[in-house]
Amino acid sequence: MQLIKLFLNLLLMCAVIPLVAATSYYAVLAMVGLCWPVSRTRRKLVERPDDHQLPSFAIVVPAHNEELHIAKTIHSLQAIQYPQELVSIVVVADNCTDQTAQLADECGVRCLIRNNMEQRGKDWALDWAFGYLLSESHDYILIVDADCVVDPLILRSLAARAASGLRVFQTNNIAENPDDSPISYLAAVANRLENNYYCHPQSILGQSVFLRGTGMCVHADILRKTEWIAGSEVEDLHYSLRLLQNRIPIAFVSETAVYSNFPIGLHELTVQRTRWLRGGQTAGRVSTWSLFAHAIKRRNFTLMAVAWNLFAQNRVQLVICTLLLSLLAAMNWLIFD
């Protein structure tokens, strides 16, 4: 009986340790976010005598049947306060059957038309577009979804960060439609909490974040050396892991934002979150423990933090640990008390 009690206590410890570590980690980040809120982060605009010293940007907008939103997105991008000769807006009309490409042309931006029914999706569209853009002379490539609007100073903020030597960025992503429905409001609140008390504190502490699909900005040389690989449900997460494994940090830019339409219905939200969860689970199973081993072997604290973030953000693993802990605690109480 004592042996069984010892075994159960050992299992309890195994379940408690990752939970305590994860909650403590979140608590530390939250305290940092409270002590240094996003509202106190001042814009750092590049003050140069000559605008030609600023980096150039290609803004890529992957779009599939986005005729309802594409014009609004393009007008937002055209209103960015940055030298026009340093900005190229490129819409990728991916397997569109509506007027997306025509509307992009009417707005006066470059439109790449792609028709490939076997390789469908945003990751394939970006991979195809990069084949064109990386042969050109852009310094940075910024990716935004086709239903977004952006902060007019987004490129100034990114240029300021680039001046400090950083090469990969993830901008703040904020809900444009929080009041459309209770679902969009709850999603907006959850997203704001993640921005302010998870991503922003990591940036303050000098840690890398993961790319989040829209508002991603990557130096062209990085894309040439660390190629984008299509074929994943969560292409942003997989590319983040490839960058971080190659010691290329991803900086969170909290002082600027991309404003996106969040799901307004329960079905739409469920489909989106299920896809993210499934992709995150796959990446977590494949990469978490190999990253831990790699980090220990290299004695690389940054890579270890990346592995821990990948584990800590996998809610399924944390829920399983919680359920296991509750079950073991109940068994221990019923048998021995």
C-alpha positions in Angstrom: 0.0 0.0 0.0 2.8 2.4 0.8 4.4 1.6 -2.6 1.1 2.5 -4.3 1.0 5.8 -2.3 4.6 6.6 -3.3 3.8 5.9 -6.9 0.7 8.1 -6.9 2.6 10.9 -5.2 5.3 10.7 -7.9 2.7 10.9 -10.6 1.1 13.9 -8.8 4.5 15.7 -8.8 5.0 15.0 -12.5 1.6 16.5 -13.3 2.1 19.5 -10.9 5.5 20.6 -12.1 4.6 21.6 -15.7 1.4 23.2 -14.5 3.1 25.3 -11.8 5.8 26.2 -14.2 3.4 27.3 -16.9 1.2 29.3 -14.6 4.2 30.9 -13.0 5.5 31.8 -16.4 2.2 33.4 -17.4 2.1 35.3 -14.1 5.6 36.7 -14.6 4.6 37.9 -18.1 1.4 39.4 -16.8 3.3 41.3 -14.1 5.7 42.7 -16.7 2.7 43.7 -18.9 1.1 45.5 -16.0 4.3 47.3 -15.1 5.1 48.3 -18.6 1.7 48.5 -20.5 1.5 48.9 -24.3 0.0 52.4 -23.8 3.4 53.5 -22.4 5.3 52.2 -25.4 6.2 55.3 -27.4 6.4 55.3 -31.2 9.9 55.2 -32.4 9.9 56.8 -35.8 13.1 57.0 -37.8 14.3 60.6 -38.0 16.6 60.8 -41.0 17.4 63.8 -43.1 16.9 61.8 -46.3 14.1 59.4 -46.8 16.1 57.4 -49.4 18.0 55.9 -46.4 14.8 54.2 -45.3 14.3 50.5 -46.2 11.9 49.6 -49.0 8.8 47.4 -48.4 6.7 45.1 -50.6 3.3 44.6 -48.9 1.8 41.3 -50.0 -1.9 40.7 -49.7 -2.9 37.1 -50.3 -6.6 37.0 -51.4 -9.1 34.3 -52.2 -12.5 35.7 -53.3 -12.2 38.9 -51.2 -14.1 41.3 -53.4 -16.1 42.5 -50.4 -12.9 43.6 -48.5 -10.0 44.0 -50.9 -10.7 47.7 -51.9 -10.9 48.8 -48.2 -7.6 47.0 -47.5 -5.8 48.5 -50.4 -7.0 52.0 -49.6 -5.7 51.5 -46.0 -2.3 50.4 -47.4 -2.2 53.4 -49.8 -2.8 55.7 -46.9 0.4 54.6 -45.1 2.6 57.6 -44.3 5.9 56.5 -46.0 7.7 57.5 -49.2 5.7 56.1 -52.0 8.7 55.1 -54.0 9.7 52.8 -51.2 6.4 50.9 -51.1 5.0 48.3 -53.5 1.6 46.9 -52.8 1.1 43.4 -54.3 -2.3 41.6 -54.3 -2.1 37.8 -54.9 -5.4 36.8 -56.4 -5.3 33.1 -55.5 -7.8 30.9 -57.4 -10.3 33.6 -57.3 -13.7 33.2 -59.0 -15.0 36.7 -58.2 -13.9 40.3 -58.9 -10.9 40.4 -56.5 -8.3 40.8 -59.3 -10.3 43.4 -61.2 -10.9 45.5 -58.1 -7.2 45.4 -57.3 -6.4 46.6 -60.8 -9.0 49.4 -60.4 -7.3 50.5 -57.2 -4.0 50.9 -59.0 -1.9 48.2 -57.4 0.0 45.3 -58.8 -2.0 42.1 -58.9 -0.5 38.6 -59.4 -3.1 36.1 -60.6 -2.6 32.5 -59.5 -4.6 29.5 -60.7 -3.6 26.2 -59.2 -6.5 24.1 -57.9 -4.2 21.4 -56.6 -2.1 23.6 -54.3 -4.7 25.9 -52.7 -4.4 28.1 -49.7 -2.6 31.1 -48.3 0.7 29.3 -47.7 0.9 28.2 -51.3 -0.1 31.6 -52.6 2.7 33.3 -50.5 5.3 30.7 -51.6 4.4 31.4 -55.2 4.4 35.2 -54.8 7.8 35.1 -53.0 9.2 33.5 -56.2 8.5 36.8 -58.0 9.3 39.3 -55.2 12.6 37.9 -54.0 14.0 38.4 -57.5 13.3 42.1 -57.0 15.0 44.8 -54.9 12.7 45.0 -51.8 14.4 45.2 -48.4 11.4 43.8 -46.4 8.2 41.9 -47.2 5.2 42.7 -45.1 2.2 40.3 -45.2 -1.3 41.3 -44.4 -4.6 39.6 -44.9 -7.1 40.8 -47.4 -9.7 41.9 -44.8 -7.4 44.1 -42.7 -6.7 47.8 -42.3 -3.4 49.0 -41.0 -2.0 51.8 -38.8 -0.8 54.6 -41.1 2.5 54.7 -39.4 3.2 50.9 -39.6 6.1 51.2 -41.9 7.7 54.0 -39.9 7.5 51.8 -36.8 9.0 48.8 -38.7 11.7 50.9 -40.2 12.6 52.1 -36.7 12.9 48.6 -35.4 14.9 47.6 -38.5 17.4 50.4 -37.7 18.2 48.6 -34.5 19.4 45.5 -36.5 16.3 43.3 -36.3 15.1 41.5 -39.4 11.8 39.7 -38.6 8.8 41.3 -37.0 5.3 40.5 -35.9 3.0 43.5 -35.4 0.2 43.9 -32.9 -3.0 42.3 -34.3 -6.2 43.9 -33.0 -9.8 43.2 -33.7 -11.5 45.8 -36.0 -15.0 44.5 -35.3 -15.2 43.8 -31.5 -18.8 45.0 -31.3 -20.2 43.0 -34.2 -21.3 40.1 -32.0 -20.7 38.6 -28.5 -18.4 36.1 -30.2 -16.2 38.8 -31.9 -16.2 40.7 -28.6 -14.9 37.7 -26.6 -12.4 36.9 -29.3 -11.2 40.5 -29.3 -10.8 40.5 -25.5 -8.8 37.2 -25.6 -6.6 38.6 -28.3 -6.0 41.8 -26.5 -5.0 39.9 -23.4 -2.6 37.8 -25.4 -1.1 40.9 -27.0 -0.7 42.9 -23.8 0.2 40.2 -21.3 2.0 37.6 -23.4 3.5 38.9 -26.6 4.3 42.4 -25.4 6.1 41.3 -22.2 8.1 38.8 -24.1 9.3 41.6 -26.3 10.2 43.7 -23.3 12.2 40.8 -21.9 14.1 40.4 -25.2 12.4 37.1 -26.1 11.1 36.0 -29.5 7.4 35.6 -30.3 5.7 33.5 -33.0 4.5 34.9 -36.3 0.7 35.2 -36.5 -0.4 35.1 -40.1 -1.0 38.7 -40.7 1.3 41.6 -39.8 4.3 39.5 -40.5 7.4 41.3 -41.8 10.5 39.5 -42.9 13.7 40.8 -44.5 14.1 39.6 -48.1 17.5 38.1 -47.3 16.1 36.0 -44.5 13.4 34.7 -46.9 16.1 33.8 -49.4 18.2 31.9 -46.8 15.4 30.4 -44.8 12.8 29.5 -47.5 9.1 29.6 -47.0 7.8 26.0 -47.2 4.1 25.6 -48.1 1.8 22.7 -47.2 0.9 23.4 -43.6 -2.3 24.4 -41.8 -0.3 26.8 -39.6 2.3 28.1 -42.0 3.2 31.0 -39.7 4.0 28.8 -36.7 6.1 26.4 -38.8 8.0 29.2 -40.4 8.5 30.7 -36.9 10.1 27.5 -35.7 12.4 27.3 -38.7 13.6 30.9 -38.0 14.1 30.3 -34.3 16.0 27.1 -34.8 18.3 29.0 -37.0 18.7 31.7 -34.3 16.8 34.3 -36.1 14.7 36.2 -33.5 11.2 37.4 -34.1 10.4 40.8 -32.5 6.9 41.8 -31.4 6.1 45.4 -32.5 3.5 46.6 -30.0 3.5 50.3 -31.0 1.8 49.6 -34.4 -1.0 47.3 -35.4 -2.9 45.5 -38.1 -6.7 45.6 -37.5 -8.5 42.4 -38.6 -12.1 41.2 -38.8 -12.6 38.5 -36.1 -15.2 35.7 -36.4 -18.7 36.9 -35.5 -20.4 33.5 -35.4 -19.7 30.4 -33.2 -19.3 28.1 -36.2 -16.8 30.4 -37.9 -14.8 30.7 -34.6 -14.9 27.0 -34.0 -13.6 26.2 -37.5 -10.8 28.8 -37.1 -9.7 27.7 -33.6 -9.9 24.0 -34.5 -7.5 24.6 -37.4 -5.1 26.5 -35.2 -5.3 24.0 -32.4 -4.8 21.0 -34.8 -1.8 22.7 -36.4 -0.4 23.8 -33.0 -0.7 20.3 -31.7 1.1 18.8 -34.7 3.9 21.4 -34.4 4.1 20.9 -30.7 4.4 17.1 -30.9 7.1 17.3 -33.6 9.2 20.2 -32.2 8.8 20.8 -28.5 11.0 18.1 -27.1 13.5 18.2 -29.9 13.8 21.9 -29.3 14.4 21.3 -25.6 17.1 18.7 -26.4 18.7 21.0 -29.0 18.7 23.9 -26.6 20.3 21.9 -23.8 22.9 20.6 -26.1 23.8 24.1 -27.4 23.2 25.7 -23.9 21.0 28.2 -25.8 18.7 29.9 -23.3 16.8 31.7 -26.1 16.0 28.4 -27.9 15.0 26.8 -24.6 12.5 29.7 -24.0 11.1 29.1 -27.5 10.6 25.4 -26.7 8.9 26.4 -23.4 6.6 28.9 -25.1 5.6 26.2 -27.6 4.8 23.8 -24.7 3.1 26.5 -22.6 0.8 27.7 -25.4 -0.4 24.2 -26.2 -3.6 24.4 -24.1 -4.4 20.7 -24.8 -1.3 19.5 -23.0 -2.0 21.8 -20.1 -5.6 20.7 -19.9 -4.5 17.0 -19.9 -2.0 17.8 -17.1 -4.8 19.5 -15.1 -7.2 16.5 -15.6 -4.5 14.0 -14.7 -3.6 16.0 -11.6 -7.3 16.1 -10.5 -7.7 12.4 -11.1 -4.6 11.5 -9.2 -5.5 13.8 -6.4 -8.9 12.2 -6.1 -7.5 8.7 -6.2 -5.0 9.6 -3.5 -7.7 11.1 -1.3 -10.1 8.2 -1.7 -7.5 5.5 -1.1 -5.4 7.0 1.7 -7.6 9.5 3.5 
